[in-house]
Amino acid sequence: MLNLWMRASAWICLAVVILLLGFLVQQSWPYWQQYGFSTLFSGDWYPYEKLFGLTAAIIGSFWAALIALSIAIPTGLAAAVMSTEILSGSWRSLSRTGMELLAGIPSVVYGLLGLWVLLPLLQSSLGLLTGHNLLAAGLLLSVMVLPTIMVMAQDALSEISSEQRDAAASLGMGWSERLWRVLLPQAWPGIRSGILLALGRALGETMAVMLVVGSMDRIPEPFYNLLAPAQTLTSRIGREIGESAFGSMHFAALMACGLLLATVTITISLLAHLRADNTSVART
């Protein structure tokens, strides 16, 4: 009976994903039909002039996710290594509980903290006209995806048997050598899955990013200027979906943004799970 319920749940989840993608394709089809994929390489987004370029939002999403991962990956790995290899059992449990509490905080709370604490700090310390920029979005996202990387890295490190640690120590390896040559290589598949899942969340986060990124529909000048107000695919959808009429070209363009996000995040999640499954099969 339990096996039957598990199979039914899996099929229901698959059906929901297919229905979601089908809805996005149907609603965005007029946009793709009229404008094609050339809008992926256009930065002009002026809905009242029927211009719906996606490049600015794609670049903004890329930079925000890149900043978040460049901060969260080393920080999360360091926290996982410390909690697994250095801290005692009670402190290890406390650190994991703290990370899980961070993961449970609603994104709008992060957004409000970013709006009232992070933005004034960036504005005053960097001498900016406004704190709304890609850097603020990336910093905020790094805190939000940190628990995913830390917890999955901790689980991957904990699965390595103590016999392997003892064998490495008996060969004369120091702590750092054991870490880089034994522990991290074996834990890498689980760490990689955590990074991919964190990337999916960073790309799909809406409310927190919308409050701090600035929502300027233009490509930063130069394109690597992280201190410029910008736009992401999620912030564009969140800010403009209430202003677009259902069935209009503006609505179809926003659904196209949603389709891009859904396709990328689902692909990343599948890669993470497939790599995790392949690793478990290889170990057995």
C-alpha positions, 0 to 999 in steps of 0.5 A, a space after each residue: 500500500 505504501 509503495 502504491 501511494 508513493 507511486 501515485 504521489 510521483 505521478 501526481 507531481 509529474 502531472 502538475 509539472 506538465 500542466 504547469 509547463 503546458 499552461 505557460 506554453 499556451 499563455 506565452 505562445 502569442 508572444 513567441 509567435 509574433 516576436 520569436 526568439 530574437 527578443 532573447 537578444 533585445 534589451 528594450 522592454 517598453 510594454 506600451 510601445 509593444 517592445 518586449 526584449 528579455 536580455 536585460 532581465 536575463 543578464 540581471 538574473 545571471 548576475 544576481 545568481 552568480 553573486 549569490 553562489 560566489 558568496 554562499 558556496 565557500 561560506 556554506 562549505 566552510 560551515 559544513 566542514 566546521 560543523 562536521 569535522 570540528 564541532 562537537 555533537 551539541 554544537 553541530 546540532 545547534 549550527 544545523 538548527 540555525 541553518 534550518 531556521 534561516 531556510 524557514 524564514 519567509 522571503 518577504 522578511 529577507 526582502 524587508 531586511 534588505 530594504 531597511 538595513 542592506 540598502 542604506 548600508 550600501 548607499 552610505 558605504 559606497 557613496 551611491 545615489 541609491 542602494 537598489 542594485 544587483 549587488 544588493 540582490 546578490 548579497 540577499 540571495 546569498 543568505 537565502 541559499 546558504 542553508 541549502 548548500 550548508 545542509 546538503 554539504 553537511 549530509 554528504 560529509 557525514 555519510 563518509 565513514 569514520 574508517 576512511 578518515 582513520 585510514 587517511 590518518 594512518 597514512 600520515 595525512 594531516 587534517 587539511 590533506 585529508 579534507 582536500 584529498 579524501 573528504 571533499 572529493 567523496 562528498 562532491 556529488 552531494 555538494 554539487 547537488 546542493 549547489 544546483 538546488 541553490 542555483 534553482 532557488 536563486 533564479 526563482 526568488 521573487 519578492 526579496 529580489 524585487 524589493 532591492 534590485 531596483 527594477 530598472 529595465 535596462 542593461 547595466 552600463 557596462 554590463 558588469 556594473 553590479 552597482 546599477 539598478 537592474 531587473 531580473 525575470 522574477 522581479 519583472 513578473 512580480 512587479 508587472 503581472 498586476 498591471 497586465 490584462 489577461 490575454 494581452 501581449 504584455 501578459 504573454 510576454 510575462 508568461 514567456 519570462 515565467 516559461 524561461 524560469 520554469 524551464 531553467 529551474 526544472 532542468 537544474 533540479 533534474 540535474 541535481 537529482 539525477 547526479 545524486 541518484 547516479 552517485 548512490 547507484 555507483 556507491 552500491 
